[in-house]
C-alpha cells in the first residue's frame, strides 16, 4: 500500500506518476526493497513506472483511426516531455485536417481547446506518444522544429531537432549543448536537462557523453527531479561536486563536507569551467532574473552597491564564483553537522586557495574561536546582502547570518526573497532550503500557526525534490511549533522522526532542534526537571548529535528550567557566554533574554529591575513570544513578592499574547498565576473549529463528522491510519473535547460550512 511507504518516498512516488492513483498503485508493486525504503532512486521512464496502465491505454488508442492517432501524436510530441506550444502552427504549416480529432473526443480520449489538444489525463498523452513507431515520432518532431523560429524559441527548436535525429551528430550535440546553456540562463533547468540528455544520446565520444550526462543530472537536481538526477549518474559518473550535493541534501553531512571542500579546492586550482557542473543557482556569468550580469562578492561578503529602498545593499545581485559556491555548500554541510571545527577548516582552506568565502563561513569560524566581535562584523556583512532579485544561495546565507545575529525581520526577508529568486530561476531545489531557515524567524516572532503552515508546505516540497535532510530539519521545526501550540503527541512524533533520521546521518542541527522542542514542551507543561535534563544533555552532545548554535539559542530556557530545579551552577556559566554574545551582536532580543536570565538567577527584589530591563529591551525587538514569557515570569515573581496590582497587569498581558499565539500551555500557566492572585482570568473564547484547528486537522475533523473511520480517512488522504490518529488527538486537545460525539456536535453547531 502507498500509505505504508515512508513519507518522502510516498510524496515522490505520487509526483512521479503525476498524481494518478492507477499508476501509483501499480508502481508500488514494482519497487525494490531499497526503493521502497528510499535508498535507491525511483524509476523515471513511463515504461518502468506503469507498464500495465500504458498497455491498456495503447490498446484504447489503437482502436482510433490512423489520421486521428497522427494528430494525437503531433499534439503529444508538442507537449511531452517538453512543452513547445507549436501544435497549431504545425497543423497550419502542412494544412492538416483536424476534423479526425472528433473521433478522439467521442472516445473520451482528448478534445480540441483554444491552444490545441487537451488530453484526458497525463498518462493518455504519454501513451499517445509512446505508442507511435520511432519513424513517426521523428517526423512530427522535425515538423515541429520547422515552425519554431520565434524569439526565444531556439532551445525548443533544438529539442525537436535532436528528437528527430536518426543517429549521432557532433553538430547537433553542439547545438543542443548551447541551447541547454541558454535554457539554464533563463531559468528553465528542466528544459536544459532534456536537451543535454538528448545530446548525450547523440554523442559518439564517451568522455564528452559522460560530461553531458553529469551536467544533465545537475540540471535535473536544480529542477527538483532528484530521482532522475540520481539515476543519471548511477553508474558512478558523478564527480565530487555532484556527489557532495547529493550527500548534503539526502545523505551523510560529514561525507558531503569532505566531497564539497575537495571539489572547491580542485575548482580553485584548475579554474575549470567545463568540469564540475554548477548546481542550485545560476552559474557565474549568467544573467540573473533582473537582467543584470552576475559577478562574485568581494572579500568578507561586503557589498559595494548602493542601498536599496529597504536599506539593504544593492550588491547581492552578485553570485558566487564556482569555487566559492562549492565552499558555500561545504559551509552548509558544516552547519548541518554542528561540527563548527569544519567551518574553521573550510575558512583556512579558502585562505590557502584564494577562494572568496561566504560571510557566514568566516562568521561561524570566528564564533567557534570565541572572536565574537569579528563574527558579528562578518555576519552583519553577509546579512546585509539580502536585496531583492539576488542569487538564492547568497540570500539563504544572508538569512542564516541574520538568524545568528538575532535579526529575525531581516532573516524572514532574506529567506522569502531566496524562495522568490529560486522560483524565478527555476531552482526548485532551493525553495525548501530557504523555508527551513524561515521557520526559526516564525518561531521567535510568535507566528506558530503561519510558521507551521509554511513549514508543512516546505516539508512536502523537500520530500518531492528528494531533499530528505531538509525534510528532517523541517520535521524538527514542526516539532517545535507543536510544542508551542501544545500538541504534545505531534511534537513527540515529529521529534522522534527527526532525531531517528538525523542521528543516522550525522545531522546535528535537526537532532538538536528536535531535542530542544521536547525540552520546550516539558518546560511549558511545568515538567522542569525533564526540560533541564534534556537541555543539559544537549550541551554534552558532540557534532552529529548536537549543535552549538541550538544549545546557545536554548540557553534562556535552560536557565529557567535549572532555576526551577535549584541547580544553577552550569546555568550561570551558560548565561555568562550567552550574555557575552548578546553584548557583541547588540541584539535587543538577545540582550532582553540575557536580562531575563539574570532576573531568574537573582534573589528576591533584586530580580525586579532585571525584569524591567528585559521588557524595555523586548520593546525594541521582535521576539514577541519570548516577550510574553518574560511577562509571565515577571508576573509570577511579582506575585511572590506581593506586588499584586502590577503582577495582575503583567499576567493579563501575557495571557492575552499567549491566546493570540495559540500557546495553550503558557496560557494555562498565566491563568493559574492569576487564580493564585484571586484575580479573574480572561474568559475563554467560544470554541470555533475553523479558528482553532490547522487546515489538515479541520479536514480530518469534517470527515469524522461525516461518519468516516480513521482507516477510511487515511485512504482518502493517502496517509497512514496512525497519522490520522495523531491528527485526531490534536483536534481533541485543541478543542478541549474527549470524544468523536463531542466533535460531531461542535462541527454541527459551528459556522463551518
N, C-alpha and C positions, 0 to 999 in steps of 0.2 A: 504493500500500500504506500501511496505517496506520503501520507501523514507519518509513516514510520521512519522516513528519511531524516537525517539531520537538517536543521532549518536552512543552512546555507545551500546544501545540495538540492533541497526541495525548491527553493527560490530559483536557483539556476536552471533546474530541470524545466520548470514551468516557463521560464523565459526562453529556453532553447527550443521549446515546441510551440512558441507563440501563444501560450496560454490555452492550447487546445486540449481538453480533457481526454479525448480519444488517443491522441499521440502521447500524452503524459502517461496514461495507463499502460500503453504498450511499451514505452521506453523503460519504465520501472522494471519490467520483467527482463529487459535485455542488459541491464547494468551488471558489471562485475562487482565483486565484494569491495574491491578498492574504490571503484567509482561510487558505490553506494555510501561508502564511508567518507567520501570527499578527498581521498588520497590521490586519485588519478582524474584527469580531466574527462568531462562528459563528451559523448560524440557530438560532432558538429555538422556532419553531412546528412541531408534528408534521408538517404537510403539507410543510414545507420540509426537514425532517430525513430522512425516509424515505418518500417518496410511493409508491414501488412496494410496499414492505412493507405500508403502510396499505391499499393497494388489494387486495392479496391477503387480508389479514385481514378486510376488509369483505366480500369475496366469501364467505369462510368463514362469517361471521356471518349473512349474508343467507339462508343455507340453513336457518337455525333458524326455528321458528315465531314468529309475531308476539308472543305473550304471553311467550315466553322472552326475546326481544330487548328487550321492555319492561322486564322485571326486570333484565336486564343493564345497560340504560341507566340505570335508577334507581340501581343499585349503582355504576356508573361515575361518575355525577354526584355521588354521595356521597363518592367518593374522588379524583376528578380534575377540575380541577387542585388543588382544596383538599379535604383530608380533613376530613369533618364528623361521621362516625360516627353517622349518623341513619337508616341503611337499615332496620334492624329496626323502629324507631319508625314510620317512614313506611309500611311494609308493614302494621303493626298498625292504624295510623290509618285506612286505607282498605280494610282487610281483603282485601289481595291474596292470591291463591292462589300459593304459592311452589313448588308441585309442577312447574310447567313448567321449573324450573331443572334438573330431572333430565336434560332433553334436552341442556342445556349441558354437564353433567357427562359424559354419554355421548359427546358430541362432543369431549371433552377441552379445552373452552374455559374452563370455570370450575367451581367446586364450592362447596357451602354449607359455611360454617365457623361457629364459635361467635359471631363478631362480624358475620357477614353473608356476602357473596360473596367468594371468593378467586379471582382471575383467574389464568390460566395464566402470564401474564407482563405486564409493564407495557404493552407495545405492544398486546396484546389488549384491555386495559382502555381504552386510548386509542381504539382502533378502535371499541369498543362505544359510546363517547360520540360520536366524530366522525362515525360512520355514520348517526346518527339525524337526522331533519329538525329544523330550528330550533324549530318549534312543539312537538314532543315534548320537546325539551330544556327549553324554558321551562316546560312543565307539570310535569316532575319537579322542577325547581328550586323552583317555587312550593310543591309538596308538601313538599319537604324543609325549606323555610323555615317552614312551618306547624308542624312538630313540634319545631323548635329553640327552646325557650323556657326552658332551664335557666340557672342562674347561670353567668356567664362565656361564654355561647353567643351573645351579641349580635353579635359580629363575624362568626360563622359564619352566623347568620340573615341578616345584611345581605348577605353574599356571595351567598346563594341568591336573596334578593330582587332584587339587582342583576342576577344572571344570568337571572332570569325576567322582567325588564322588557322591554317591547316597543319603547320609544323613549326619547328624552331626558326627564329628570325632575330638576328642581332639588332637589326634596325628597329623592329617592333619592341624589343626589350628596352632599348634606349628611350624610345618614345614613352613607353609605359612607366619607366622609372622617373622620367622628367615630369610626367603628368601626376604621378604619385607625390612628388615634391610639391607641386602646385596645389594639389588637394589638401595636403597636410598644412600648408601655409594658410589656407583659407578655412581651416577648422573642420576638415572632413576626413578624419583619420580612418573611418570605416571604408571610405572610397579608396584612400591611399593603400590600405591593406589589400583590398580586392585587386587593385591594379598591380601591386607587387607580387601577389600570389600568381596572377596570370603571367607576369613577366618571368617568374621563376619557372613556370611550366613550359615557357617558350625558349628558355635559356639552355644552350648546349654546354656552357662552361661550368663544371661542378663547383669551383670556388666562388664564382660570381653568383651561381644559383643559391649557394649557402648564405651568402651575404644578403641576397634579396629576401630569402625566407626569414632570416633573423630580423631584418628591417620590417617585414610584414608582421611578424609576431609583436614587435614593439608597437606598431600602429594598432594592431588588434587589441592589445592591452589598453592603450590610451582610449580606444573607443569603447572600452568596458566589456570586451569579449574575452574574458580570461581563459575560458576553455579552449577557444581557438588558438589563442596565443601560446598556451602551454602545449597543445598538440602539434603546433607548427615546429616547435623546437624539441619535440620529444625524443628526437634521435641524437640529442646531445650537441646540437649546433649552437645553442645559446652561449654567449660569451659571459664574462663576469658581470658586466653591467646589467644584462637582462636577467641572469640568474640571481644576482643580488636584489633586483627589484622584485622578482617573484618571491624570494625568501622574505623580503621586507614586508610584503603585503599579505603573504599567506604561508609563511614558514618560520624558520628559526631566526630571530633577530640578530643574534651574535654572528651566525653564518652570513647573514645579509651585510652586516657591517664590514666583515673581512673582505667579502667579494666586492662591495661598492668602493671601499677605500683602495683596494688593489686596482680596480678599473679606473678610478680617478687618477691614481699615480701613473698608470700606463698612458692615459689620455694626455696628461700634462707633459710626459716625457716625449711622446711621439707626435703630439699635435694632430693626430689623425682625425679627419672629418668623415671618412667613409668606412670606418670600422664599427666601433660600438655605436648602436643607434641611440638617438635621443628619445627619452620616454617621459610621459606625464608632463608635458609642457611644450610650448613652441620652441623649435630649435633656434639656436642663436643665429642672428642674421635674418630671420624671417619677419615679415610684417606682423605686428600684433593686431588686436581687434580694432584698434583705433586707427590703424594705417601707418603708425609711426614705426620707424626702424628700431629694432631692439639691439641693445648692446649689453655690456656687463657692468655690474656695480663696482664702485671703487672700493679701496681697502676699507674694511670695517663695516661695509654696507652703508656708508653715509651717502646722502643724496646731494647732488649738485643742482637739482632742479628748483624752480620756484614753487612756493607753497600753493596748493590748490585752495579752492574756496573753503574747504573744511579744515584747513590748517595742516593738512598732510602734504608731504612732498610730492612734487610732480615727477620726480625721477623714477618712481617704481615701475614705470613702463619699461624699464630696462629688464633684461633677462640674464640669468646665469650663463656664463660660457660653459661648454660641455664638461670640462673637468670640475668646475665649481658646482654644476648641477649634481654630478655624481657625489661630490663631497656633501652637498646638502642632504642627499638621500642617506649617506652614511651617518650624518648627524641625527636624522630621524630614527635610524636604527639604534643609535646610542640612547636616544630619548626613550624609545620603547623598552629597551632592556633595563634602563635605570643604572647602567654602568657608566657613570659620568667620567670615569678614568678614560674610557674610549673617546670621549669628547676631547680630552687633553691630547690623546694620541693623534686624533684627526687634526687638531689645531697645529700640532708640531709638524705633521706630515704636510699640511698646507703651506706652512712656513718654509719647509725644506724644498718643496717642489715649486714654489712661487704661484700657488693657486690662491685666488681671491676667495676667502672663506665667507660663508653667510654669517651675519652678525650674531645669529643665535648660537652658532658653534663657539665663537670667541666668548660670548657671554656665559654659556654653560661651563666652558673650561675655566674661566675666571672665577665663577661662583664656586666651582668644585675646589679651587685652590684657596678659597676664602677671601679673594680680592673683590669684595662686594661693590666697591665704588667703580672699579674697572668694569665689572659685569654690568652694572647699571648703565654706564655710558654706551657700551656695545649693544645692549638690549634696546636702549632708547633709540639708537640709530636704526636698528632693524625694525622696531615697531613703527618708526616714522615712515616706513616705506609701504604705506597702505592706501595710496591714492587709487582712484577708480581706473579700471581697464588695464591693470598691471599683470605681470606674469603670475599665474596661480601659485607657483611654488614660492615666489617671494612673498605673496600675500599670506599664504599659510604660515610661513616663518615669521612674518610680521605679527600674526595673531598669537603664535606661541610666545614670542618675545613680550607682547603686551600682557599676556596672562601672567608671565613671570614677574612683570612689574606691577601687577595688580590693577592694570588699566583695562577694565572689562568692557568699557564702551568702545575703546579702540580695538580690542580683541574681537568683539562682535562685528564691528565694521569691517575689519580685515578679513575675517573668515567668510562673511557674506559676500564680499567683493571677490574673494578667491573662488567661491562657488559660481558667481556670475561670470567671471572671466573664464572659468573652466567650461561652462556651458557654451559660451561664445566660441571657444576654440575646439569644441567637440571633445574635450578631455574629460570624458565621463568618469574615468577612474579617480579623478582628483576631487569630485564632488563630495563623496562620503568622507574623505580625509579632512576637508575643510569643516564639515559639520561635527566631526569628532571633537575638535577643539572649541567649536562654538558652544558645545554643551556645558563647558566649565563656566562660561560667561552667564549662561541662562541660570545655572545653579546659584552662582554667587549673587546675582541681581534679583533673586526671588521670583523667577519665572518658571516654576517647575512644570506647570501644565504646558506652556508653549515649548519649553525645553524638551519635555518628554515627547511631544508630538513631532518636533523636528528630529530628535534622536531616533525615534521609531522609523520615520521615513528614511533617514540616513542609514539605519541598520539594514533595511530592505535593499537600499542602493548598494551598500557594501557587499551584502551577500550576492546580489545579482551580478556584480562585477568581479566576483572571486576574491574579494579583499577580506578574508576571514580574520586577519589580525585586527583590522579596523573594526570589524563587526564585534570582536571580543571587547575592544575598548568601548564601543557604544553599549554593549551589554552591561559593562561596569557602570557607565554613566546612567543608564536606565535603572540600575540597582540603586544608585544614589538618589535619583528622582523619586523612586518608590519609597526610599527611606524618609524623604522629606514629607511625602504625602501620606505616610502611614500605611502603605501597602506592604505589610511585613512578609507575606508569602511570596509576593512578586519580587521583593528585594532579595530575599534569600535564594530564590530560584535563579534570578539573573546573576547574582554574585557567585553562586556555585558554578554556573555555566562558564562565567568569565574566568574564574580562578582555575578551573579544571583545564580549560584550553590554554590559558596564559602560562601556567607553570610548566606545561609540556613543551612550550616553545620559547621559554626564556623571556617572556614579555612582562617585565617588572612593572610597567606603568599601569596596564589594566588590572594586574593582580593586586597592586597596592590600592588602586581606586576602589576595587570591589571590597577589599578588607576595610577600607575607610567607610564605605557605605554601610557595612554591617555594624561597625562601631557607632556610626551616627544613629542608626536605628536603635541600638541599645541606649545611647545617650538620651535621645528624645523620649524614649519609653521609660526612663528612670532606672535603667539597669547599668548603673555607673561602674560597678566592678567589671562587668563584661566589656564595657566600652574601653575602660582603662587597659584591660588585659590585651584586647585586640590592638590598641594603638601602641602599647609597649612592644608587642610582637612585631608590629610594622617597623618600628625603629631598629629592630635587630635583623630584619631580613636583608640579605645581600642582593646584588644585581640578579635580575631574572625572577626574583620573588618579591622584592620591594622596590621602592623608588624614593630617592632623597627628596625630590620636589613634592611628592604627595605627603611624605612624612612632615615636611615643613608646613605645607598648607593645613594639615590636620592638627598642628600644634595647639591652637586655641581650644579645640575640642578635647585634646588630651589633658591640657591644664585643668579644664572644667571637671573632667572625669576624675583626675587624680586628686583634686581638692575635695571632691565628694567622698573619696575613699581614704582621705587622710594620708596620702602617700605622695608628697610633693617634691621630694628630693630631685628626682630625674626631671620632673616637670619644670622646676626652676631653671635647670641647665638648658632645657629645650627652649624655654621662654627667652633666656638671655641671647641665644643665637637668633631666634625669631626677631627680637627687637633690634638686633644689630642689622639684619637685612632690611627691616621696615624703615629704619633710620636712613640707611643708604639709599633706598629707592624712593623714599619720601612719598609713599602711597598713603593717602588719608585712611583708606580702609585697613591697610596693614598696621598702621600706627594706632588706629582705633582698637583693633583686636589685641594689639600688644598692651594697650592701656587696660583693656578688659581683663587680660591675664594678670596684670599687676594688681587689679582690684580683687580678683579671686584669691590671689596669694597674700593679700594684705589683711591684717586683723581689724575687726570692728569698724569704727567710724573712719579709719584711715582709708578704707576702700571707697567711700562715697565720692571723694574728689577724683579718684581714678575713673570711676564710672562716669562722672560728669565729663571728664576729658574725653573718654571714649565716645560718648554721644555727640559731643561737639565735633569730633573728627568724622564720625559716621555721617554727619550732616553734609560734609564736603565730598563724601564718597558715593559709591553705587551699590554696595552690598546690603541691600535692603533686608534680606532675610537675616543676616547676622546683626544688623541694627536692631531688629525686633528681638532677637535672642539676647542682645545686650540689655534691652529694656526689661525683658523678663527677669534676667539675673539681678539687675539693679533693683527692680521692684521687690523681688524676694528678699534681697539684702535690707532694703528699707523697711520691709515688714518686720524682719527680725530685730531691727534697731528701733522699732516703734515709731517710725515716721509714716504714720498711716495715710495721711492725705496724699503726699507725693507718691507713696507706694501704689495707692489705688490708681492714680493717674497713669503711672508708668505701665502698670499691668493691663489697664484697659487699652492703652495704646498698642501694647504688644499683642493682646488678644485680637484686636481689630486687624492688625497686619497678618497674623497667622491665619485668621479666617479668610482673608483676601488671597493669601498664597496657597490655601488648601493644605495647610500643615496641621492635621488634627492632633497629633501627639503634643506638639508645642502648645497648641491652643488649650488642650486639656490641662497642661501644667499651669498655664496662666489662670484658667478658671479655678483650679484647686487653690492657688495662691489667693485669689480674690475671695473664695469661700473662707479661707483661714482668716482673712481680714474682716469677715462678716459683711462684705460688700457684694451686691448682686452682680453676677456676670452678665454680659450681653446676652440677650435672648438668641437661642439657636434659630437660624433661619429655616423656613419651611424646606422640606426635602424635595428638590426638583431633580429628577434623574438626569435631565439634559445638562444641568449646570454642574452636577457633582461627578459625573462619570466621563471617562475618556470615550473617544469615538468607538473604539473596539469594545469597551465594556458596555456601552449603550446598545451596540448592535447585538451583543450576546444577551443582554437583558431583554431586549424586544423579542428575540427568538424564544427565550424561556417563557415570556408572557404569552406567546403564541402556542405554547404547549410542546415545544421541541425538547428532546432529551439532549444530554451533553454529547452523546455519540453522534446524533443527527446534526447538531450544530458544528461539530468537528468536521464532519464530512462536507458540509456546505461551505465552510471557510478554509478547507484544506489545512487544518491544524490537528494536533493530537487531542484526544479527549482529556488528557492530563492538563494541557494548556488551557482548555476551556474551563476545567475545574478551577484552575488558579484565577482565571478571569472572573469567574462567578463568585469566588470567595472575596476577591477585591470589590466586586459590586456590593456584596453584603456588608463589607466593612465600611465602604464609603456612604452607604445609605442607612447604616445603623439598623439593619434588619437581620433575621436569623433563618428565614425560610423562603422557599420559592413562592409560597402562597402570599406572603407579605410583598414579595417583589411584583407578583401579578397585580395585586391591589394598587401598589404605588404607580405602576405604569399606567393602569387604567384610570387612576384619579388625576394623574398629571396632565399637563397640556401637551405632552409629547405626542405627535400625530402617529 
